[in-house]
Amino acid sequence: MRQTEARFGDSSGVAAARSRAATVAEAAAEIVEQLPSDGLAMVLVFLSPYYDPDQFIAEMTVHFGDMPVYGCTTAGELAPDGWEENSVVALAFSENDFKVVARPIFDLAAFRVEDGRRIGGELRQELLRRDADIEGYRSFGLVLIDGMCRREEAVMSAIYASLDDIPIVGGSAGDGLRFERTWVFFGGQAYTDAAVLILLSTSLPFRLFKCDNFEPTSTKMVVTEADIEGRIVKELNAEPAAEEYSRAVGIADARLDAFSFASHPVLVRVGGAYYARSIQRVNPDGSLSFFCAIDEGMVLTAAKSRNPIGATREVFSRLTDEIGEVSIYIGFECIFRRLDAEQHQFAREMSELYRQNRVIGFHTYGEQYGSMHVNQTLTGVAIGRRPD
């Protein structure tokens, strides 16, 4: 049996690798050793900020040559053995099961909606030209985007509108818990202020999914003053934002930190459904910086948590009912879900659940699902097995 066939032997068309090597060169070499050497459509890498992003993508380019390598930096990794830190995770996609096209989006600070629609439309046409004569193929998209750009909503709405029937999912790149600078990979280089749109067509069964574990309460807060461009809420209910938020969720504002924000997100209602909006930090002036777009007049609803283990199992069970046995989940999980799990002592159980179900991906600064940029969720795509 050829190496490629052996390493795609689970009939999924996707092979996974992980390294915790001390140096960039050693980590890249370990990843390459674990993946097939030929017959690939692309490789995705999710890289801890422990490693230098420029050096790592350069090493991967040396090993893979003309093979496309895309990816981003992380706030933690979803590895074959469960949750990881200070590691690199990679996925290789078989060219027998996937056709792949991709396009970068640079200079997000100056992003225009018409540019996003043009790029999405052109990439969709490119995919259709490649697969027009392949009956039964279906398509989905992955988006990796600079997690510090504050442009996710504009990018996602523009791309989503241009792809017609192609669903999309993805994640915002991370930087551990530093929130300073994040990177995406394209064309053998690492970029900030950029995104990568990847479209895939496949004959394998798949479903995109979103999982969260929060429900709305009756407690409401109205954004009465904000810096919209900076995603900073200055006042809630005409009171200092941190003070009013603390009162609403029942914690002392002196204790506000990443763990309290992870346990007490707020929700926004869009189209009859609630979506989480996570707070990144409290600022010295008592304002609150958010991961998602905010606006004056926006109504925020305090959330209550339900068992995340049970909620995630329910999603996995539903996906199995829909597409049969799932060979791999490509996952994009908010870093605040991980912090919440660690604070409430169920991180080990959640990590084991991911290991058992082969959830591979990374912890994010935000998740993409359809036209939405969301927080405090696990989004991704479940890929089923190739029919015998």
VEXDREN-2710 file (C-alpha; in Angstrom, 1 decimal):
% VEXDREN-2710
k/r/px/py/pz
1/MET/0.0/0.0/0.0
2/ARG/1.3/3.4/-0.9
3/GLN/2.2/5.9/1.9
4/THR/-0.7/8.2/0.8
5/GLU/-3.3/5.4/0.9
6/ALA/-2.0/4.2/4.3
7/ARG/-2.3/7.7/5.9
8/PHE/-5.8/8.3/4.4
9/GLY/-6.8/4.8/5.3
10/ASP/-9.7/5.9/7.5
11/SER/-11.7/6.8/4.4
12/SER/-12.0/10.4/5.5
13/GLY/-9.8/12.0/2.9
14/VAL/-8.2/14.1/5.7
15/ALA/-5.0/13.2/7.6
16/ALA/-4.0/15.0/10.9
17/ALA/-0.6/15.7/12.5
18/ARG/0.7/17.4/15.6
19/SER/4.1/18.4/17.0
20/ARG/5.3/19.9/20.2
21/ALA/9.0/20.1/19.1
22/ALA/11.1/22.8/20.7
23/THR/12.2/24.5/17.4
24/VAL/10.5/25.6/14.2
25/ALA/12.7/23.3/12.1
26/GLU/12.0/20.2/14.3
27/ALA/8.2/21.0/14.4
28/ALA/7.9/21.4/10.7
29/ALA/9.9/18.2/10.1
30/GLU/7.7/16.2/12.5
31/ILE/4.5/17.5/10.8
32/VAL/5.9/16.5/7.4
33/GLU/6.8/13.1/8.6
34/GLN/3.3/12.4/9.8
35/LEU/1.5/13.6/6.7
36/PRO/1.2/11.9/3.3
37/SER/3.9/13.1/0.9
38/ASP/1.9/13.1/-2.3
39/GLY/-1.7/13.2/-3.6
40/LEU/-2.6/16.3/-1.6
41/ALA/-5.0/19.1/-2.5
42/MET/-3.8/21.3/0.4
43/VAL/-2.4/21.5/3.9
44/LEU/-3.9/23.5/6.8
45/VAL/-1.7/24.5/9.7
46/PHE/-2.7/25.9/13.1
47/LEU/0.4/27.3/14.8
48/SER/0.9/28.3/18.4
49/PRO/2.5/31.8/18.9
50/TYR/5.2/29.9/20.7
51/TYR/6.7/29.5/17.2
52/ASP/7.9/32.2/14.8
53/PRO/5.2/32.4/12.1
54/ASP/7.5/33.6/9.3
55/GLN/10.1/30.9/10.0
56/PHE/7.5/28.2/10.3
57/ILE/5.7/28.9/7.0
58/ALA/9.1/29.2/5.3
59/GLU/10.0/25.7/6.6
60/MET/6.7/24.2/5.5
61/THR/7.2/25.8/2.0
62/VAL/10.6/24.2/1.7
63/HIS/9.2/20.7/2.5
64/PHE/6.0/21.0/0.5
65/GLY/7.2/23.0/-2.5
66/ASP/4.3/24.1/-4.7
67/MET/1.7/22.3/-2.5
68/PRO/-0.6/25.0/-1.1
69/VAL/-0.2/25.5/2.7
70/TYR/-2.7/27.8/4.4
71/GLY/-3.3/28.4/8.1
72/CYS/-3.0/30.9/11.0
73/THR/-1.7/31.4/14.5
74/THR/-3.8/30.3/17.5
75/ALA/-4.9/30.9/21.1
76/GLY/-4.5/27.1/21.6
77/GLU/-4.8/24.0/19.5
78/LEU/-7.4/21.3/19.0
79/ALA/-5.1/18.3/18.4
80/PRO/-5.6/14.6/17.8
81/ASP/-5.0/14.0/21.5
82/GLY/-7.3/16.8/22.7
83/TRP/-6.6/20.4/23.8
84/GLU/-3.1/21.5/23.4
85/GLU/-0.9/24.6/23.9
86/ASN/2.5/25.5/22.4
87/SER/2.1/23.1/19.6
88/VAL/1.3/23.0/15.9
89/VAL/-1.5/21.0/14.3
90/ALA/-1.9/20.3/10.6
91/LEU/-4.5/18.8/8.3
92/ALA/-3.7/17.3/4.8
93/PHE/-6.6/17.0/2.3
94/SER/-6.5/14.2/-0.3
95/GLU/-6.8/15.4/-3.9
96/ASN/-8.9/12.3/-4.6
97/ASP/-11.6/13.6/-2.3
98/PHE/-11.2/17.4/-2.4
99/LYS/-10.8/20.1/-5.0
100/VAL/-9.5/23.3/-3.5
101/VAL/-9.3/26.9/-4.6
102/ALA/-8.2/29.8/-2.3
103/ARG/-7.7/33.6/-2.4
104/PRO/-6.1/36.0/0.1
105/ILE/-7.7/39.3/1.2
106/PHE/-5.1/41.8/2.1
107/ASP/-5.2/45.3/3.8
108/LEU/-8.4/44.6/5.8
109/ALA/-8.1/48.0/7.4
110/ALA/-9.2/49.5/4.1
111/PHE/-11.5/46.6/3.2
112/ARG/-14.5/47.5/1.0
113/VAL/-17.6/45.3/0.7
114/GLU/-17.5/45.4/-3.1
115/ASP/-13.9/43.9/-2.9
116/GLY/-15.1/41.1/-0.8
117/ARG/-18.0/40.3/-3.1
118/ARG/-15.8/40.4/-6.1
119/ILE/-13.2/38.0/-4.5
120/GLY/-15.9/35.6/-3.3
121/GLY/-17.7/35.6/-6.7
122/GLU/-14.5/35.1/-8.7
123/LEU/-13.4/32.2/-6.4
124/ARG/-16.8/30.6/-6.7
125/GLN/-16.6/30.7/-10.5
126/GLU/-13.0/29.2/-10.3
127/LEU/-14.3/26.3/-8.2
128/LEU/-17.2/25.7/-10.6
129/ARG/-14.9/25.7/-13.6
130/ARG/-12.8/23.0/-12.0
131/ASP/-15.7/20.8/-10.9
132/ALA/-18.4/21.5/-13.6
133/ASP/-18.1/18.0/-15.0
134/ILE/-17.9/16.2/-11.7
135/GLU/-21.4/15.0/-10.8
136/GLY/-22.5/14.9/-7.2
137/TYR/-19.8/17.1/-5.7
138/ARG/-20.8/19.6/-3.1
139/SER/-18.9/22.6/-1.7
140/PHE/-18.2/24.6/1.5
141/GLY/-15.8/27.4/2.5
142/LEU/-13.3/28.0/5.2
143/VAL/-12.3/31.5/6.3
144/LEU/-9.2/32.3/8.4
145/ILE/-8.8/35.9/9.4
146/ASP/-6.6/38.2/11.4
147/GLY/-8.1/38.1/14.9
148/MET/-7.1/41.7/15.7
149/CYS/-8.4/43.3/12.5
150/ARG/-11.9/44.2/13.9
151/ARG/-13.3/43.7/10.3
152/GLU/-14.7/40.2/10.6
153/GLU/-18.4/41.3/10.2
154/ALA/-17.8/43.3/7.1
155/VAL/-15.7/40.5/5.5
156/MET/-18.1/37.7/6.3
157/SER/-21.2/39.5/5.1
158/ALA/-19.5/40.5/1.8
159/ILE/-18.2/37.0/1.2
160/TYR/-21.4/35.2/2.2
161/ALA/-23.5/37.3/-0.2
162/SER/-21.2/36.4/-3.1
163/LEU/-21.1/32.6/-2.6
164/ASP/-24.8/31.9/-3.3
165/ASP/-25.3/28.3/-2.1
166/ILE/-21.8/27.6/-0.7
167/PRO/-21.9/27.7/3.1
168/ILE/-18.9/29.0/5.0
169/VAL/-17.3/28.6/8.5
170/GLY/-14.1/29.6/10.1
171/GLY/-12.1/31.2/12.8
172/SER/-10.2/34.4/13.8
173/ALA/-6.5/33.8/14.3
174/GLY/-5.2/34.0/17.9
175/ASP/-2.1/35.1/19.8
176/GLY/-2.3/33.1/22.9
177/LEU/-3.8/35.4/25.5
178/ARG/-1.7/38.4/24.5
179/PHE/-4.2/40.0/22.1
180/GLU/-1.4/41.9/20.3
181/ARG/-0.8/40.5/16.8
182/THR/-2.1/37.5/14.8
183/TRP/-1.1/36.0/11.5
184/VAL/-2.6/34.1/8.5
185/PHE/-0.6/32.0/6.0
186/PHE/-0.8/32.1/2.3
187/GLY/1.6/31.6/-0.6
188/GLY/4.5/30.7/1.7
189/GLN/4.3/33.8/3.8
190/ALA/2.7/35.0/7.1
191/TYR/0.5/38.1/6.9
192/THR/-1.3/40.4/9.4
193/ASP/-4.3/42.5/8.5
194/ALA/-5.3/39.8/6.1
195/ALA/-7.7/36.8/5.6
196/VAL/-7.7/33.7/3.5
197/LEU/-10.9/32.3/1.8
198/ILE/-10.7/28.7/0.9
199/LEU/-13.4/26.9/-1.1
200/LEU/-13.5/23.1/-1.2
201/SER/-15.7/20.7/-3.2
202/THR/-16.0/17.1/-2.2
203/SER/-18.0/13.9/-2.7
204/LEU/-17.7/13.1/1.0
205/PRO/-20.7/13.8/3.2
206/PHE/-20.4/16.9/5.4
207/ARG/-22.3/19.3/7.5
208/LEU/-21.3/22.7/8.9
209/PHE/-22.2/23.2/12.5
210/LYS/-22.4/25.7/15.4
211/CYS/-22.5/24.8/19.1
212/ASP/-22.9/27.0/22.2
213/ASN/-24.1/26.4/25.7
214/PHE/-25.7/29.7/26.7
215/GLU/-29.3/30.7/27.1
216/PRO/-30.9/34.2/27.5
217/THR/-32.1/35.6/30.8
218/SER/-34.5/38.4/31.4
219/THR/-31.7/40.9/32.2
220/LYS/-31.1/43.4/29.5
221/MET/-28.5/46.1/28.9
222/VAL/-28.7/48.8/26.3
223/VAL/-25.5/50.2/24.8
224/THR/-25.9/54.0/25.4
225/GLU/-22.4/55.1/24.5
226/ALA/-19.8/53.4/22.4
227/ASP/-16.7/53.7/20.2
228/ILE/-18.1/51.6/17.3
229/GLU/-14.9/51.4/15.3
230/GLY/-12.9/50.3/18.3
231/ARG/-15.6/47.9/19.6
232/ILE/-15.5/49.7/22.9
233/VAL/-18.7/50.1/25.0
234/LYS/-18.4/53.1/27.3
235/GLU/-21.9/53.1/28.9
236/LEU/-24.6/50.5/29.4
237/ASN/-28.0/51.7/30.6
238/ALA/-26.4/55.2/30.8
239/GLU/-24.0/53.9/33.5
240/PRO/-20.3/53.2/33.3
241/ALA/-20.1/50.0/31.2
242/ALA/-17.9/47.8/33.5
243/GLU/-20.0/48.8/36.6
244/GLU/-23.3/48.1/34.9
245/TYR/-22.2/44.8/33.4
246/SER/-20.9/43.6/36.8
247/ARG/-24.2/44.5/38.4
248/ALA/-26.2/42.7/35.7
249/VAL/-24.3/39.4/35.9
250/GLY/-23.8/39.5/39.6
251/ILE/-20.0/39.8/40.1
252/ALA/-17.8/42.5/41.6
253/ASP/-16.3/44.8/39.0
254/ALA/-13.0/44.6/40.8
255/ARG/-12.8/41.0/39.8
256/LEU/-13.4/41.4/36.1
257/ASP/-10.9/39.4/34.1
258/ALA/-10.8/36.9/31.2
259/PHE/-12.3/34.1/33.3
260/SER/-15.3/36.2/34.4
261/PHE/-16.0/37.3/30.8
262/ALA/-15.7/33.7/29.7
263/SER/-18.3/32.6/32.3
264/HIS/-20.7/35.6/31.7
265/PRO/-21.0/36.5/28.0
266/VAL/-23.8/38.7/26.7
267/LEU/-26.1/37.7/23.9
268/VAL/-27.5/39.7/20.9
269/ARG/-30.7/38.6/19.2
270/VAL/-30.4/38.4/15.4
271/GLY/-33.2/37.0/13.2
272/GLY/-34.9/35.3/16.1
273/ALA/-31.8/33.6/17.4
274/TYR/-29.3/34.6/20.1
275/TYR/-25.6/34.9/19.5
276/ALA/-22.9/35.5/22.1
277/ARG/-20.8/38.6/22.3
278/SER/-17.7/38.1/24.3
279/ILE/-15.9/40.9/26.2
280/GLN/-12.1/41.0/25.7
281/ARG/-11.1/43.2/28.6
282/VAL/-12.0/46.0/30.9
283/ASN/-10.2/49.2/30.2
284/PRO/-8.7/51.7/32.8
285/ASP/-11.6/54.1/32.3
286/GLY/-14.2/51.5/33.0
287/SER/-15.2/50.8/29.4
288/LEU/-15.4/47.3/27.9
289/SER/-13.6/46.1/24.8
290/PHE/-15.5/43.5/22.8
291/PHE/-14.4/40.8/20.3
292/CYS/-17.4/41.5/18.1
293/ALA/-19.0/44.5/16.5
294/ILE/-21.2/46.7/18.8
295/ASP/-23.4/49.7/18.2
296/GLU/-25.2/52.3/20.2
297/GLY/-28.8/51.2/20.9
298/MET/-27.8/47.5/20.7
299/VAL/-29.6/45.5/23.4
300/LEU/-27.4/43.0/25.2
301/THR/-28.9/40.1/27.1
302/ALA/-27.2/38.5/30.1
303/ALA/-26.7/34.8/29.5
304/LYS/-26.9/31.8/31.7
305/SER/-24.9/28.7/31.1
306/ARG/-26.0/25.1/30.5
307/ASN/-23.8/22.0/30.6
308/PRO/-21.3/22.5/27.7
309/ILE/-20.4/18.8/27.7
310/GLY/-24.0/17.8/27.1
311/ALA/-24.6/20.5/24.6
312/THR/-21.5/19.5/22.6
313/ARG/-22.5/15.8/22.7
314/GLU/-26.0/16.7/21.4
315/VAL/-24.5/18.4/18.4
316/PHE/-22.1/15.5/17.6
317/SER/-25.0/13.1/17.9
318/ARG/-27.2/15.1/15.6
319/LEU/-24.4/15.4/13.0
320/THR/-23.9/11.6/13.1
321/ASP/-27.7/11.1/12.5
322/GLU/-27.5/13.4/9.5
323/ILE/-24.4/12.2/7.6
324/GLY/-23.5/8.9/9.2
325/GLU/-20.2/8.2/11.0
326/VAL/-18.1/11.3/11.2
327/SER/-14.4/10.8/10.5
328/ILE/-13.2/14.2/11.5
329/TYR/-14.5/17.5/12.8
330/ILE/-12.6/20.6/11.7
331/GLY/-13.2/22.9/14.6
332/PHE/-12.9/26.6/15.5
333/GLU/-13.5/27.1/19.2
334/CYS/-13.5/30.4/21.1
335/ILE/-10.7/30.7/23.6
336/PHE/-13.3/31.8/26.2
337/ARG/-15.0/28.4/26.0
338/ARG/-11.6/26.9/27.0
339/LEU/-11.1/29.4/29.8
340/ASP/-14.7/28.7/31.1
341/ALA/-14.0/25.0/31.1
342/GLU/-10.8/25.4/33.0
343/GLN/-12.4/27.7/35.6
344/HIS/-15.2/25.2/36.2
345/GLN/-13.1/22.1/36.3
346/PHE/-14.4/20.3/33.2
347/ALA/-11.5/21.1/30.8
348/ARG/-10.2/17.5/31.0
349/GLU/-13.6/16.0/30.2
350/MET/-14.1/18.4/27.2
351/SER/-10.7/17.7/25.9
352/GLU/-11.3/13.9/26.1
353/LEU/-14.7/14.4/24.3
354/TYR/-12.8/16.1/21.4
355/ARG/-10.1/13.4/21.4
356/GLN/-12.8/10.7/21.1
357/ASN/-14.6/12.4/18.3
358/ARG/-11.4/13.6/16.4
359/VAL/-12.0/17.4/16.6
360/ILE/-9.0/19.1/15.0
361/GLY/-8.5/22.8/14.7
362/PHE/-7.7/25.7/17.0
363/HIS/-8.9/28.1/19.7
364/THR/-9.9/31.4/18.2
365/TYR/-10.5/35.1/18.9
366/GLY/-13.9/34.7/17.3
367/GLU/-15.8/32.2/15.1
368/GLN/-17.3/32.6/11.6
369/TYR/-20.6/30.9/10.7
370/GLY/-22.5/31.8/7.6
371/SER/-22.6/35.6/7.4
372/MET/-22.1/35.9/11.2
373/HIS/-19.0/36.6/13.3
374/VAL/-19.7/35.1/16.7
375/ASN/-18.1/34.4/20.1
376/GLN/-18.2/31.7/22.8
377/THR/-19.0/29.0/20.3
378/LEU/-17.5/25.9/18.6
379/THR/-18.1/26.1/14.8
380/GLY/-16.8/23.9/12.1
381/VAL/-17.5/21.2/9.5
382/ALA/-18.1/17.6/10.2
383/ILE/-16.8/15.3/7.4
384/GLY/-18.1/11.8/7.0
385/ARG/-16.5/8.7/5.6
386/ARG/-16.1/7.7/2.0
387/PRO/-18.7/5.0/1.0
388/ASP/-17.3/1.5/0.6
END
